[in-house]
Protein backbone atom coordinates (compact mmCIF):
# COMPACT_ATOMS: atom_id res chain seq x y z
CA UNK A 1 0.00 0.00 0.00
CA UNK A 2 1.27 3.45 -0.88
CA UNK A 3 1.97 6.13 1.68
CA UNK A 4 -0.90 8.13 0.17
CA UNK A 5 -3.33 5.24 0.74
CA UNK A 6 -2.23 4.90 4.34
CA UNK A 7 -2.76 8.63 4.87
CA UNK A 8 -6.24 8.47 3.35
CA UNK A 9 -7.20 5.55 5.65
CA UNK A 10 -5.90 7.45 8.66
CA UNK A 11 -7.83 10.58 7.73
CA UNK A 12 -11.02 8.52 7.31
CA UNK A 13 -10.53 6.87 10.71
CA UNK A 14 -9.98 10.23 12.40
CA UNK A 15 -13.11 11.60 10.73
CA UNK A 16 -15.16 8.67 12.00
CA UNK A 17 -13.75 9.02 15.51
CA UNK A 18 -14.55 12.73 15.53
CA UNK A 19 -18.12 12.01 14.41
CA UNK A 20 -18.58 9.34 17.10
CA UNK A 21 -17.13 11.64 19.75
CA UNK A 22 -19.45 14.46 18.73
CA UNK A 23 -22.41 12.08 18.80
CA UNK A 24 -21.48 10.82 22.27
CA UNK A 25 -21.11 14.37 23.54
CA UNK A 26 -24.50 15.31 22.13
CA UNK A 27 -26.17 12.31 23.77
CA UNK A 28 -24.48 13.05 27.10
CA UNK A 29 -25.59 16.68 26.92
CA UNK A 30 -29.15 15.62 26.12
CA UNK A 31 -29.20 13.21 29.08
CA UNK A 32 -27.77 15.88 31.39
CA UNK A 33 -30.43 18.33 30.23
CA UNK A 34 -33.19 15.79 30.83
CA UNK A 35 -31.90 15.08 34.36
CA UNK A 36 -31.72 18.81 35.13
CA UNK A 37 -35.25 19.28 33.78
CA UNK A 38 -36.61 16.40 35.86
CA UNK A 39 -34.94 17.73 39.02
CA UNK A 40 -36.21 21.28 38.36
CA UNK A 41 -39.70 19.96 37.65
CA UNK A 42 -39.73 17.90 40.82
CA UNK A 43 -38.32 20.65 43.04
CA UNK A 44 -40.85 23.10 41.60
CA UNK A 45 -43.68 20.84 42.72
CA UNK A 46 -42.47 20.44 46.30
CA UNK A 47 -44.00 22.91 48.80
CA UNK A 48 -42.01 26.08 49.39
CA UNK A 49 -43.41 26.67 52.88
CA UNK A 50 -44.62 24.39 55.67
CA UNK A 51 -47.78 25.12 57.68
CA UNK A 52 -47.39 26.65 61.12
CA UNK A 53 -49.44 25.67 64.19
CA UNK A 54 -49.03 26.01 67.93
CA UNK A 55 -47.08 23.12 69.51
CA UNK A 56 -46.26 21.67 66.10
CA UNK A 57 -42.83 21.29 64.49
CA UNK A 58 -42.29 20.09 60.93
CA UNK A 59 -39.03 19.41 59.11
CA UNK A 60 -38.37 18.03 55.63
CA UNK A 61 -35.42 16.87 53.57
CA UNK A 62 -35.18 15.79 49.97
CA UNK A 63 -32.19 14.41 48.06
CA UNK A 64 -32.52 13.66 44.32
CA UNK A 65 -30.84 10.61 42.89
CA UNK A 66 -27.65 11.44 41.02
CA UNK A 67 -27.22 8.46 38.72
CA UNK A 68 -28.56 8.51 35.17
CA UNK A 69 -32.22 9.49 34.93
CA UNK A 70 -33.20 8.06 38.32
CA UNK A 71 -35.02 11.18 39.44
CA UNK A 72 -38.54 12.42 39.48
CA UNK A 73 -40.66 10.04 41.54
CA UNK A 74 -40.56 11.04 45.22
CA UNK A 75 -42.44 13.83 46.96
CA UNK A 76 -43.49 15.18 50.35
CA UNK A 77 -46.23 17.67 51.15
CA UNK A 78 -47.71 19.49 54.14
CA UNK A 79 -50.63 21.92 53.94
CA UNK A 80 -53.30 23.50 56.11
CA UNK A 81 -56.85 22.18 55.96
CA UNK A 82 -59.93 24.33 56.49
CA UNK A 83 -60.76 22.90 59.92
CA UNK A 84 -57.44 23.80 61.55
CA UNK A 85 -55.96 20.39 60.87
CA UNK A 86 -52.97 19.73 58.61
CA UNK A 87 -52.65 17.37 55.67
CA UNK A 88 -49.39 15.46 55.29
CA UNK A 89 -48.37 13.22 52.41
CA UNK A 90 -45.31 11.43 51.17
CA UNK A 91 -44.93 9.06 48.27
CA UNK A 92 -43.04 7.57 45.38
CA UNK A 93 -44.07 7.30 41.73
CA UNK A 94 -43.05 4.23 39.76
CA UNK A 95 -40.40 5.26 37.24
CA UNK A 96 -37.56 7.76 37.30
CA UNK A 97 -37.85 10.29 34.51
CA UNK A 98 -39.65 13.46 33.47
CA UNK A 99 -42.94 11.57 33.09
CA UNK A 100 -42.68 10.34 36.68
CA UNK A 101 -42.04 13.88 37.91
CA UNK A 102 -45.10 15.15 36.04
CA UNK A 103 -47.25 12.29 37.37
CA UNK A 104 -46.01 13.08 40.87
CA UNK A 105 -47.38 16.59 40.42
CA UNK A 106 -50.78 15.19 39.46
CA UNK A 107 -50.86 12.93 42.52
CA UNK A 108 -49.88 15.75 44.87
CA UNK A 109 -52.44 18.15 43.37
CA UNK A 110 -55.15 15.48 43.52
CA UNK A 111 -54.45 14.77 47.19
CA UNK A 112 -54.61 18.46 48.07
CA UNK A 113 -57.83 19.07 46.16
CA UNK A 114 -59.64 16.02 47.52
CA UNK A 115 -58.46 16.63 51.09
CA UNK A 116 -60.40 19.89 50.95
CA UNK A 117 -63.71 18.09 50.31
CA UNK A 118 -63.49 15.07 52.61
CA UNK A 119 -62.21 14.66 56.17
CA UNK A 120 -61.40 10.96 55.89
CA UNK A 121 -57.81 10.10 54.82
CA UNK A 122 -58.93 6.76 53.39
CA UNK A 123 -61.52 8.51 51.26
CA UNK A 124 -58.87 10.98 50.08
CA UNK A 125 -56.73 8.10 48.82
CA UNK A 126 -59.68 6.24 47.30
CA UNK A 127 -60.83 9.28 45.34
CA UNK A 128 -57.28 10.14 44.28
CA UNK A 129 -56.85 6.56 43.09
CA UNK A 130 -59.96 6.76 40.91
CA UNK A 131 -58.92 10.20 39.62
CA UNK A 132 -55.51 8.92 38.52
CA UNK A 133 -57.08 5.94 36.77
CA UNK A 134 -59.38 8.29 34.85
CA UNK A 135 -56.30 10.07 33.45
CA UNK A 136 -55.26 6.89 31.63
CA UNK A 137 -51.62 6.88 32.71
CA UNK A 138 -49.59 3.66 32.90
CA UNK A 139 -47.81 4.90 36.03
CA UNK A 140 -48.74 4.27 39.65
CA UNK A 141 -47.66 5.67 43.01
CA UNK A 142 -47.26 4.52 46.58
CA UNK A 143 -48.37 7.06 49.16
CA UNK A 144 -49.14 7.77 52.80
CA UNK A 145 -51.70 10.46 53.60
CA UNK A 146 -52.21 11.76 57.15
CA UNK A 147 -54.71 14.14 58.68
CA UNK A 148 -53.09 15.73 61.74
CA UNK A 149 -54.84 17.53 64.58
CA UNK A 150 -52.00 19.52 66.18
CA UNK A 151 -54.10 20.57 69.17
CA UNK A 152 -55.02 17.01 70.18
CA UNK A 153 -51.83 15.44 68.84
CA UNK A 154 -53.85 12.92 66.82
CA UNK A 155 -52.80 11.57 63.42
CA UNK A 156 -55.24 9.70 61.18
CA UNK A 157 -53.25 7.76 58.60
CA UNK A 158 -54.02 5.84 55.41
CA UNK A 159 -51.45 4.05 53.26
CA UNK A 160 -51.47 3.13 49.58
CA UNK A 161 -48.73 0.52 49.15
CA UNK A 162 -46.17 2.74 50.83
CA UNK A 163 -43.63 1.68 53.44
CA UNK A 164 -44.61 2.23 57.10
CA UNK A 165 -43.85 5.27 59.22
CA UNK A 166 -41.51 5.44 62.19
CA UNK A 167 -42.46 6.85 65.61
CA UNK A 168 -40.77 7.55 68.92
CA UNK A 169 -41.77 9.03 72.28
CA UNK A 170 -39.85 11.10 74.78
CA UNK A 171 -39.98 8.28 77.37
CA UNK A 172 -37.85 5.98 75.20
CA UNK A 173 -40.41 3.99 73.24
CA UNK A 174 -40.14 3.66 69.45
CA UNK A 175 -41.47 1.53 66.65
CA UNK A 176 -42.78 1.16 63.12
CA UNK A 177 -46.45 1.58 62.21
CA UNK A 178 -48.34 -1.61 61.42
CA UNK A 179 -51.57 -0.36 59.83
CA UNK A 180 -53.11 -2.51 57.11
CA UNK A 181 -53.06 -0.10 54.18
CA UNK A 182 -54.24 -0.65 50.62
CA UNK A 183 -52.71 -1.05 47.14
CA UNK A 184 -50.73 1.67 45.31
CA UNK A 185 -52.65 4.46 43.62
CA UNK A 186 -53.43 4.09 39.94
CA UNK A 187 -53.69 0.30 39.67
CA UNK A 188 -57.28 -0.75 40.39
CA UNK A 189 -60.48 1.27 40.82
CA UNK A 190 -62.75 1.13 43.84
CA UNK A 191 -60.13 0.05 46.36
CA UNK A 192 -60.58 0.74 50.11
CA UNK A 193 -57.87 2.37 52.23
CA UNK A 194 -58.28 1.71 55.97
CA UNK A 195 -57.56 4.53 58.40
CA UNK A 196 -55.46 4.04 61.53
CA UNK A 197 -55.35 6.53 64.40
CA UNK A 198 -52.09 7.40 66.20
CA UNK A 199 -51.30 9.72 69.09
CA UNK A 200 -48.33 12.08 68.95
CA UNK A 201 -47.33 12.74 72.55
CA UNK A 202 -45.41 15.73 73.87
CA UNK A 203 -41.78 15.51 72.80
CA UNK A 204 -42.52 12.62 70.46
CA UNK A 205 -41.83 12.37 66.73
CA UNK A 206 -43.55 10.75 63.78
CA UNK A 207 -41.48 10.17 60.63
CA UNK A 208 -42.71 9.75 57.05
CA UNK A 209 -40.10 8.65 54.51
CA UNK A 210 -39.54 7.07 51.11
CA UNK A 211 -37.63 3.86 50.45
CA UNK A 212 -34.56 5.72 49.15
CA UNK A 213 -33.88 6.62 52.79
CA UNK A 214 -33.95 3.10 54.21
CA UNK A 215 -33.50 0.59 51.40
CA UNK A 216 -30.82 -0.05 48.81
CA UNK A 217 -28.21 -2.53 47.60
CA UNK A 218 -26.23 -2.07 50.82
CA UNK A 219 -29.16 -2.24 53.25
CA UNK A 220 -32.35 -4.34 53.40
CA UNK A 221 -35.59 -2.47 54.15
CA UNK A 222 -36.06 -4.03 57.60
CA UNK A 223 -32.57 -3.00 58.72
CA UNK A 224 -33.05 0.47 57.27
CA UNK A 225 -36.30 0.96 59.16
CA UNK A 226 -34.56 -0.24 62.34
CA UNK A 227 -31.85 2.37 61.85
CA UNK A 228 -34.44 5.10 61.29
CA UNK A 229 -36.32 3.93 64.39
CA UNK A 230 -33.15 4.12 66.50
CA UNK A 231 -32.36 7.63 65.25
CA UNK A 232 -35.92 8.76 66.00
CA UNK A 233 -35.77 7.18 69.45
CA UNK A 234 -32.47 8.85 70.34
CA UNK A 235 -33.75 12.21 69.08
CA UNK A 236 -36.98 12.01 71.08
CA UNK A 237 -35.25 11.05 74.33
CA UNK A 238 -32.51 13.68 73.90
CA UNK A 239 -34.97 16.40 72.92
CA UNK A 240 -33.27 16.90 69.56
CA UNK A 241 -35.20 19.25 67.31
CA UNK A 242 -37.00 17.82 64.29
CA UNK A 243 -34.77 19.60 61.79
CA UNK A 244 -31.67 17.86 63.14
CA UNK A 245 -33.46 14.51 63.04
CA UNK A 246 -34.52 15.05 59.42
CA UNK A 247 -30.92 15.92 58.51
CA UNK A 248 -29.61 12.78 60.24
CA UNK A 249 -32.14 10.57 58.45
CA UNK A 250 -31.33 11.93 54.99
CA UNK A 251 -27.62 11.65 55.76
CA UNK A 252 -28.16 7.98 56.53
CA UNK A 253 -29.62 7.53 53.06
CA UNK A 254 -26.10 7.91 51.66
CA UNK A 255 -25.12 4.61 53.28
CA UNK A 256 -27.81 2.41 51.74
CA UNK A 257 -26.19 2.45 48.29
CA UNK A 258 -29.40 3.59 46.63
CA UNK A 259 -29.81 5.12 43.20
CA UNK A 260 -33.24 6.49 44.01
CA UNK A 261 -34.64 9.77 45.34
CA UNK A 262 -34.94 10.15 49.10
CA UNK A 263 -37.52 12.19 51.02
CA UNK A 264 -38.17 12.67 54.74
CA UNK A 265 -40.94 14.47 56.63
CA UNK A 266 -40.66 14.66 60.42
CA UNK A 267 -43.53 15.71 62.72
CA UNK A 268 -42.82 16.74 66.30
CA UNK A 269 -44.93 18.07 69.14
CA UNK A 270 -43.65 20.48 71.78
CA UNK A 271 -39.96 19.78 71.27
CA UNK A 272 -37.20 22.25 72.19
CA UNK A 273 -37.99 25.78 71.14
CA UNK A 274 -41.76 25.23 71.08
CA UNK A 275 -43.79 28.39 70.76
CA UNK A 276 -46.25 29.23 73.56
LOVO-908317 format. One record per residue (C-alpha): residue in one letter; x, y, z. Coordinates in steps of 0.5 Angstrom, whole numbers, plus 500, padded with zeros to 3 digits. Each point is the difference from the previous one (the first is absolute). Last residue first. Layout:
residu A | px X | py Y | pz Z
...
# end
This chain:
residu X | px 407 | py 558 | pz 647
residu X | px 505 | py 499 | pz 495
residu X | px 504 | py 493 | pz 500
residu X | px 508 | py 502 | pz 500
residu X | px 502 | py 492 | pz 502
residu X | px 494 | py 496 | pz 499
residu X | px 493 | py 501 | pz 501
residu X | px 497 | py 495 | pz 494
residu X | px 504 | py 497 | pz 495
residu X | px 499 | py 498 | pz 492
residu X | px 506 | py 498 | pz 496
residu X | px 499 | py 500 | pz 492
residu X | px 506 | py 496 | pz 496
residu X | px 501 | py 499 | pz 493
residu X | px 505 | py 496 | pz 496
residu X | px 501 | py 500 | pz 493
residu X | px 503 | py 493 | pz 497
residu X | px 506 | py 497 | pz 498
residu X | px 501 | py 497 | pz 507
residu X | px 507 | py 498 | pz 504
residu X | px 496 | py 500 | pz 506
residu X | px 506 | py 504 | pz 504
residu X | px 498 | py 507 | pz 496
residu X | px 493 | py 499 | pz 503
residu X | px 503 | py 501 | pz 507
residu X | px 501 | py 507 | pz 499
residu X | px 492 | py 501 | pz 498
residu X | px 499 | py 497 | pz 507
residu X | px 505 | py 505 | pz 503
residu X | px 497 | py 506 | pz 497
residu X | px 493 | py 498 | pz 502
residu X | px 502 | py 499 | pz 507
residu X | px 504 | py 507 | pz 500
residu X | px 493 | py 503 | pz 498
residu X | px 496 | py 497 | pz 505
residu X | px 504 | py 503 | pz 506
residu X | px 503 | py 495 | pz 504
residu X | px 497 | py 499 | pz 507
residu X | px 505 | py 494 | pz 502
residu X | px 494 | py 495 | pz 501
residu X | px 497 | py 502 | pz 493
residu X | px 507 | py 500 | pz 496
residu X | px 502 | py 494 | pz 503
residu X | px 493 | py 496 | pz 498
residu X | px 500 | py 504 | pz 493
residu X | px 507 | py 497 | pz 499
residu X | px 499 | py 493 | pz 502
residu X | px 493 | py 500 | pz 496
residu X | px 504 | py 502 | pz 494
residu X | px 505 | py 495 | pz 501
residu X | px 495 | py 495 | pz 501
residu X | px 496 | py 502 | pz 493
residu X | px 507 | py 499 | pz 497
residu X | px 501 | py 493 | pz 502
residu X | px 493 | py 498 | pz 498
residu X | px 501 | py 503 | pz 493
residu X | px 506 | py 496 | pz 499
residu X | px 507 | py 505 | pz 500
residu X | px 506 | py 500 | pz 495
residu X | px 496 | py 499 | pz 493
residu X | px 494 | py 505 | pz 503
residu X | px 495 | py 501 | pz 505
residu X | px 499 | py 505 | pz 505
residu X | px 500 | py 507 | pz 498
residu X | px 499 | py 498 | pz 492
residu X | px 494 | py 497 | pz 503
residu X | px 496 | py 506 | pz 501
residu X | px 499 | py 503 | pz 507
residu X | px 495 | py 503 | pz 505
residu X | px 502 | py 500 | pz 507
residu X | px 496 | py 501 | pz 507
residu X | px 503 | py 504 | pz 505
residu X | px 499 | py 500 | pz 508
residu X | px 501 | py 506 | pz 505
residu X | px 493 | py 500 | pz 502
residu X | px 496 | py 494 | pz 497
residu X | px 498 | py 499 | pz 493
residu X | px 494 | py 495 | pz 500
residu X | px 499 | py 496 | pz 494
residu X | px 493 | py 498 | pz 497
residu X | px 500 | py 495 | pz 494
residu X | px 496 | py 501 | pz 494
residu X | px 498 | py 494 | pz 495
residu X | px 501 | py 502 | pz 492
residu X | px 495 | py 496 | pz 496
residu X | px 501 | py 499 | pz 493
residu X | px 494 | py 502 | pz 495
residu X | px 505 | py 501 | pz 494
residu X | px 506 | py 495 | pz 499
residu X | px 508 | py 503 | pz 498
residu X | px 500 | py 507 | pz 501
residu X | px 502 | py 501 | pz 507
residu X | px 504 | py 494 | pz 504
residu X | px 496 | py 495 | pz 503
residu X | px 497 | py 501 | pz 507
residu X | px 502 | py 501 | pz 507
residu X | px 500 | py 495 | pz 506
residu X | px 503 | py 504 | pz 506
residu X | px 506 | py 498 | pz 503
residu X | px 504 | py 506 | pz 501
residu X | px 507 | py 499 | pz 502
residu X | px 503 | py 501 | pz 507
residu X | px 503 | py 504 | pz 506
residu X | px 499 | py 501 | pz 507
residu X | px 505 | py 504 | pz 504
residu X | px 496 | py 505 | pz 505
residu X | px 500 | py 505 | pz 495
residu X | px 496 | py 496 | pz 495
residu X | px 502 | py 497 | pz 493
residu X | px 497 | py 499 | pz 493
residu X | px 502 | py 497 | pz 493
residu X | px 495 | py 500 | pz 494
residu X | px 499 | py 493 | pz 496
residu X | px 502 | py 499 | pz 493
residu X | px 495 | py 502 | pz 495
residu X | px 495 | py 496 | pz 496
residu X | px 494 | py 505 | pz 501
residu X | px 500 | py 502 | pz 508
residu X | px 495 | py 504 | pz 504
residu X | px 502 | py 504 | pz 506
residu X | px 496 | py 503 | pz 505
residu X | px 504 | py 504 | pz 505
residu X | px 498 | py 503 | pz 507
residu X | px 504 | py 505 | pz 504
residu X | px 494 | py 503 | pz 502
residu X | px 502 | py 507 | pz 498
residu X | px 504 | py 498 | pz 494
residu X | px 494 | py 496 | pz 497
residu X | px 504 | py 496 | pz 494
residu X | px 497 | py 497 | pz 494
residu X | px 505 | py 496 | pz 497
residu X | px 501 | py 497 | pz 493
residu X | px 505 | py 495 | pz 499
residu X | px 501 | py 498 | pz 492
residu X | px 502 | py 495 | pz 495
residu X | px 500 | py 502 | pz 493
residu X | px 498 | py 498 | pz 493
residu X | px 501 | py 501 | pz 493
residu X | px 497 | py 497 | pz 494
residu X | px 496 | py 507 | pz 499
residu X | px 492 | py 500 | pz 498
residu X | px 498 | py 506 | pz 504
residu X | px 494 | py 497 | pz 503
residu X | px 505 | py 495 | pz 504
residu X | px 503 | py 506 | pz 503
residu X | px 493 | py 502 | pz 502
residu X | px 498 | py 494 | pz 503
residu X | px 506 | py 499 | pz 504
residu X | px 499 | py 507 | pz 503
residu X | px 493 | py 499 | pz 502
residu X | px 503 | py 493 | pz 504
residu X | px 506 | py 504 | pz 503
residu X | px 495 | py 506 | pz 502
residu X | px 495 | py 495 | pz 503
residu X | px 505 | py 497 | pz 504
residu X | px 502 | py 506 | pz 503
residu X | px 493 | py 502 | pz 502
residu X | px 499 | py 507 | pz 500
residu X | px 497 | py 501 | pz 493
residu X | px 500 | py 506 | pz 496
residu X | px 506 | py 504 | pz 501
residu X | px 504 | py 493 | pz 500
residu X | px 498 | py 499 | pz 493
residu X | px 503 | py 506 | pz 497
residu X | px 507 | py 499 | pz 504
residu X | px 500 | py 493 | pz 498
residu X | px 499 | py 501 | pz 493
residu X | px 505 | py 505 | pz 500
residu X | px 505 | py 495 | pz 503
residu X | px 498 | py 495 | pz 495
residu X | px 500 | py 504 | pz 494
residu X | px 507 | py 503 | pz 502
residu X | px 503 | py 493 | pz 501
residu X | px 497 | py 499 | pz 493
residu X | px 505 | py 505 | pz 497
residu X | px 506 | py 498 | pz 504
residu X | px 499 | py 493 | pz 497
residu X | px 499 | py 502 | pz 493
residu X | px 507 | py 504 | pz 501
residu X | px 503 | py 494 | pz 502
residu X | px 501 | py 495 | pz 506
residu X | px 494 | py 495 | pz 499
residu X | px 495 | py 497 | pz 506
residu X | px 498 | py 507 | pz 503
residu X | px 502 | py 500 | pz 508
residu X | px 496 | py 503 | pz 506
residu X | px 499 | py 505 | pz 505
residu X | px 494 | py 503 | pz 503
residu X | px 498 | py 505 | pz 506
residu X | px 494 | py 504 | pz 500
residu X | px 499 | py 504 | pz 506
residu X | px 494 | py 502 | pz 505
residu X | px 497 | py 507 | pz 501
residu X | px 493 | py 498 | pz 497
residu X | px 502 | py 503 | pz 493
residu X | px 506 | py 495 | pz 499
residu X | px 507 | py 503 | pz 500
residu X | px 506 | py 497 | pz 496
residu X | px 506 | py 495 | pz 500
residu X | px 503 | py 496 | pz 494
residu X | px 505 | py 495 | pz 499
residu X | px 502 | py 498 | pz 493
residu X | px 504 | py 494 | pz 496
residu X | px 500 | py 498 | pz 493
residu X | px 504 | py 505 | pz 496
residu X | px 507 | py 497 | pz 500
residu X | px 504 | py 494 | pz 498
residu X | px 502 | py 503 | pz 493
residu X | px 507 | py 498 | pz 500
residu X | px 503 | py 500 | pz 507
residu X | px 499 | py 506 | pz 505
residu X | px 493 | py 498 | pz 504
residu X | px 497 | py 506 | pz 503
residu X | px 501 | py 502 | pz 507
residu X | px 494 | py 503 | pz 504
residu X | px 499 | py 502 | pz 507
residu X | px 494 | py 502 | pz 504
residu X | px 499 | py 503 | pz 507
residu X | px 493 | py 501 | pz 504
residu X | px 499 | py 503 | pz 507
residu X | px 493 | py 500 | pz 503
residu X | px 499 | py 503 | pz 507
residu X | px 496 | py 506 | pz 497
residu X | px 499 | py 499 | pz 492
residu X | px 504 | py 502 | pz 494
residu X | px 499 | py 497 | pz 493
residu X | px 507 | py 499 | pz 496
residu X | px 502 | py 504 | pz 495
residu X | px 503 | py 499 | pz 493
residu X | px 496 | py 494 | pz 499
residu X | px 503 | py 495 | pz 495
residu X | px 498 | py 501 | pz 492
residu X | px 505 | py 504 | pz 498
residu X | px 505 | py 495 | pz 503
residu X | px 498 | py 495 | pz 496
residu X | px 500 | py 504 | pz 493
residu X | px 507 | py 503 | pz 502
residu X | px 502 | py 492 | pz 501
residu X | px 497 | py 498 | pz 494
residu X | px 502 | py 506 | pz 496
residu X | px 508 | py 499 | pz 502
residu X | px 499 | py 492 | pz 499
residu X | px 498 | py 502 | pz 493
residu X | px 505 | py 505 | pz 498
residu X | px 505 | py 495 | pz 503
residu X | px 498 | py 494 | pz 495
residu X | px 500 | py 505 | pz 494
residu X | px 507 | py 502 | pz 502
residu X | px 502 | py 493 | pz 500
residu X | px 497 | py 499 | pz 494
residu X | px 503 | py 506 | pz 496
residu X | px 507 | py 498 | pz 503
residu X | px 499 | py 493 | pz 498
residu X | px 498 | py 502 | pz 493
residu X | px 506 | py 505 | pz 499
residu X | px 505 | py 494 | pz 502
residu X | px 497 | py 496 | pz 495
residu X | px 501 | py 505 | pz 495
residu X | px 507 | py 501 | pz 502
residu X | px 501 | py 493 | pz 500
residu X | px 498 | py 499 | pz 493
residu X | px 504 | py 506 | pz 497
residu X | px 506 | py 497 | pz 504
residu X | px 499 | py 494 | pz 496
residu X | px 499 | py 503 | pz 494
residu X | px 506 | py 504 | pz 500
residu X | px 504 | py 494 | pz 502
residu X | px 498 | py 496 | pz 494
residu X | px 502 | py 506 | pz 496
residu X | px 506 | py 500 | pz 503
residu X | px 502 | py 493 | pz 499
residu X | px 497 | py 500 | pz 492
residu X | px 505 | py 506 | pz 499
residu X | px 506 | py 496 | pz 503
residu X | px 499 | py 495 | pz 495
residu X | px 497 | py 493 | pz 502
# end
